[in-house]
Amino acid sequence: MVTMKQIAERTGVSVSTVSLVLNHRDEGRVKADIARKVRTTAQELGYQPNALARSLRTNKIPIIGFVSEEVATTPYAGGIIQGAQDAARELGYLLITVSGDDAATVEQEVLALKRYGIDAFIYSAMSNRVVTIPQCLADYPLVLADATDRDNRFPAIEPDEFRIGYDATTRLIEAGCANIAYVGCTTPGPIIAQRGRLEGYRAALDDHGREFNEALVCNVDGNEEALRAVEHLFAEQHPDGFFCFNDSRAWYVYECAARQGLIVGKDISVVGVDNHRVIAETFAPQLTTIALPHYEMGYWAADKLISIVEHRDIAPTPNPLMLAPIPPLDGEEPVKMHCVLIEKESVRPQ
C-alpha cells in the first residue's frame, strides 16, 4: 500500500505537507504548485486515502483486522471473534472483521482493510485445517486461529486434536465401556481434526491395554447414508461406548439407540465434541462433550498479534468466559490448545 512517506520522498517535501494536501487542508498553507505536484504523484502511485482515519479525524487508534474464510457463517464464529475482540479492546485496539467464501473474495476484503490503514491481521478458516495464506496477507504481521499455515511461516493456535480423542476415549474407558466405537468424519484433505482425534482414540485404547479394531471405526458424512452406517455398526459390533467426531454425529448414535430400545447414559455411553449449545443441551439425556476453545483461541491470537506489533511480552488476562487457561504466547507453534470435557448425562455412572 502506498504511504504518505513514499509520496513525500518522491516529491521532495515533508510528510506533514503531503498530509495537509491529501486531507484537503493545504489552502493558505502549501504553495499551489507544490500541492498540484503532491496530488499528481499520489495519483501516479495509486495512493488510497485512509478512510477510517479521516472519519475519526485521527490516525492514532490502533486497529487489527480479523479475516475469516467461511468462519462467519458457522455457529462458532462468535466465540473466536469475541475472544479476539475482548483481547484487542483490553489492549486499546479496535478489531474489524471481514469474511469471504473463497480466496478472491478474501483478497478483496483485505485490500479494503488496508485502505483503512490496517496492517496487522488474524486469519481463521472454517474448522481446524491446513491453509495456504493469501498472498495479500503474507507480507504483514499475521497470526492464525483454528488453522495452520501450510508453510509454517506464521504463529498459529489450534485445538489439541490428539488430546480430544485421547480424553474422550479415556472417559469412556473409565466409565466401564468395553467396546468403544469411533464415529468419525469422511472429509478428506487438509482437515487436521479427523487425523488427530483418531490417533488420540487409538492411543487411549493402547495405553489401557485395549486392542484397536478397525471395524469399530465408522466414518460418515450426513443424512440417511450416515444413519444406515451407524445402524450397521450397532448391529455388527455392538459397541457400548461411542466417541463421536462432533456433536452432530452423536445424533445418529442417539437415533439408532432409540430404534433399538437402548438408553443413552445407561445401556450405552456417548461423548461428542464441540459443546454445540443447540445440540448438546437439547438432546435427552444431555450430551457429554468436549468444548472446542474458540473464545480462547481468538483471545490468544489477538494477544499474540499485538505482542508482535508492539515488540513486547503480553500476559493474557483470565476472564469468566474462558473454559481453559490461555497458553503462553512463546510456546512451540502451532500452539495446541487444551479442550475441556463438559460432563453431562450421556456417559453412564461408574
Secondary structure as UniProt FT lines:
FT   HELIX           4..11
FT   HELIX           15..22
FT   TURN            23..24
FT   TURN            27..29
FT   HELIX           32..45
FT   HELIX           51..56
FT   STRAND          63..69
FT   HELIX           71..73
FT   TURN            75..76
FT   HELIX           77..90
FT   TURN            91..92
FT   STRAND          94..100
FT   HELIX           103..115
FT   TURN            116..117
FT   STRAND          121..131
FT   HELIX           135..137
FT   TURN            138..139
FT   STRAND          142..149
FT   TURN            150..151
FT   STRAND          156..159
FT   HELIX           161..174
FT   TURN            175..176
FT   STRAND          180..185
FT   HELIX           192..207
FT   TURN            208..209
FT   HELIX           214..216
FT   STRAND          217..220
FT   HELIX           223..237
FT   STRAND          241..244
FT   HELIX           247..259
FT   TURN            260..261
FT   TURN            265..267
FT   STRAND          268..274
FT   HELIX           277..280
FT   TURN            281..282
FT   STRAND          288..291
FT   HELIX           294..310
FT   TURN            320..321
FT   TURN            329..330
FT   STRAND          335..337
FT   STRAND          340..342
//
